[in-house]
Amino acid sequence: MKQNFLDLLPQELRNIINDSYDIVLERAIGRAYKNLAEEEKSKMALVFAKGTDKEKEEFLKKYLQDFPQLFLEEAKRFTAEIKK
């Protein structure tokens, strides 16, 4: 089954889900950035400003192996915030 169940939701709800994902991703990237050395921060800024999605993914794999964990932690925090 290759159906995207988000497509079944009303557009307004899909927008909320997409916005929530963007917030979590931005927070995780911000935390990751703070943990980098200055040279790596410069590389990251360049890649994320002008790089392709593939270049961004490669940067994350090379310099931020813990990014999936950071993303999960931020998702949990965000979920807790919206439950309040």
MARMARVO-997896 format. One record per residue (C-alpha): residue number from 1; residue in three letters; x, y, z. Coordinates in pm, whole numbers. Layout:
num, residuo, c1, c2, c3
NUM, ALA, X, Y, Z
...
***
This chain:
num, residuo, c1, c2, c3
1, MET, 0, 0, 0
2, LYS, 162, 324, -113
3, GLN, -109, 567, -17
4, ASN, -11, 884, 166
5, PHE, -273, 911, 438
6, LEU, -201, 1280, 485
7, ASP, -367, 1330, 148
8, LEU, -693, 1216, 306
9, LEU, -693, 1507, 552
10, PRO, -844, 1847, 484
11, GLN, -593, 2098, 349
12, GLU, -601, 2307, 666
13, LEU, -498, 2008, 878
14, ARG, -225, 1911, 630
15, ASN, -92, 2266, 655
16, ILE, -81, 2242, 1034
17, ILE, 107, 1913, 1016
18, ASN, 356, 2051, 764
19, ASP, 409, 2365, 972
20, SER, 464, 2154, 1283
21, TYR, 721, 1942, 1101
22, ASP, 902, 2258, 988
23, ILE, 912, 2391, 1345
24, VAL, 1056, 2067, 1482
25, LEU, 1310, 2047, 1201
26, GLU, 1419, 2408, 1254
27, ARG, 1465, 2351, 1628
28, ALA, 1667, 2034, 1574
29, ILE, 1888, 2204, 1317
30, GLY, 1941, 2495, 1555
31, ARG, 2051, 2263, 1833
32, ALA, 2278, 2073, 1597
33, TYR, 2434, 2399, 1477
34, LYS, 2521, 2504, 1832
35, ASN, 2717, 2180, 1881
36, LEU, 2944, 2232, 1577
37, ALA, 3295, 2375, 1560
38, GLU, 3322, 2720, 1399
39, GLU, 3453, 2581, 1068
40, GLU, 3167, 2332, 1050
41, LYS, 2917, 2607, 1132
42, SER, 3041, 2802, 830
43, LYS, 3007, 2495, 608
44, MET, 2659, 2426, 742
45, ALA, 2546, 2783, 686
46, LEU, 2663, 2769, 325
47, VAL, 2511, 2428, 254
48, PHE, 2176, 2517, 408
49, ALA, 2163, 2857, 236
50, LYS, 2260, 2747, -114
51, GLY, 2294, 2370, -119
52, THR, 2068, 2108, -267
53, ASP, 1862, 1870, -56
54, LYS, 2120, 1601, -131
55, GLU, 2404, 1824, -10
56, LYS, 2212, 1903, 307
57, GLU, 2151, 1534, 369
58, GLU, 2519, 1453, 311
59, PHE, 2624, 1727, 553
60, LEU, 2393, 1591, 820
61, LYS, 2526, 1238, 771
62, LYS, 2889, 1351, 786
63, TYR, 2882, 1605, 1067
64, LEU, 2564, 1535, 1261
65, GLN, 2528, 1163, 1314
66, ASP, 2314, 1236, 1620
67, PHE, 2066, 1445, 1419
68, PRO, 1791, 1179, 1420
69, GLN, 1807, 1174, 1800
70, LEU, 1795, 1556, 1817
71, PHE, 1496, 1555, 1583
72, LEU, 1315, 1299, 1799
73, GLU, 1386, 1499, 2116
74, GLU, 1254, 1817, 1958
75, ALA, 946, 1634, 1829
76, LYS, 873, 1514, 2182
77, ARG, 920, 1865, 2323
78, PHE, 695, 2014, 2058
79, THR, 429, 1752, 2122
80, ALA, 440, 1827, 2495
81, GLU, 406, 2200, 2424
82, ILE, 99, 2163, 2207
83, LYS, -67, 1930, 2455
84, LYS, -65, 2205, 2720
***
